[in-house]
Amino acid sequence: MVNLIVGKKGTGKTKMMLDRVNEAINTAHGNIVFINSGDRHKLQLNYAIRLIDSSEYAIKTYREFICFLNGALSQNYDITHIFVDSLFKVVEDDIKKLDEFIDELDKIAKDKNINFTITISADKSELPEKVYGYIV
């Protein structure tokens, strides 16, 4: 499953995500991963959640990020939830290609039974219409 939390800067997306991450720790039957650029949220996350600072891995494109995720999943079969805060700080790719990225992520989610939750700092109208069905 892929869920997108979308809104302009300052609309509470990260707060909503952090609440979901910390709730998942009580219900998940596997490992939880939180990815963002930097480690500014480490004190807000439960110690059992794996925090990955994407800036350490030089991820630039959606393709590189998909490869990064597949690498992480190949090393840990117990991952059930992946949270990505501020997608466009993690990936510097074109917003117009977001639908292709989300399609690939949805395939991974279905194949590997992974729940993805991603925050995107943008107005819904700026996104490709094809991703509207993933917005929560």
Secondary structure, 3 states (H helix, E strand, C coil): CEEEEEECCCCCHHHHHHHHHHHHHHHCCCEEEEEECCCCCHHHCCCCCEEEEHHHHCCCCHHHHHHHHHHHHHHCCCEEEEEECCHHHHCCCCHHHHHHHHHHHHHHHHHHCCEEEEEEECCHHHCCHHHHHHEC
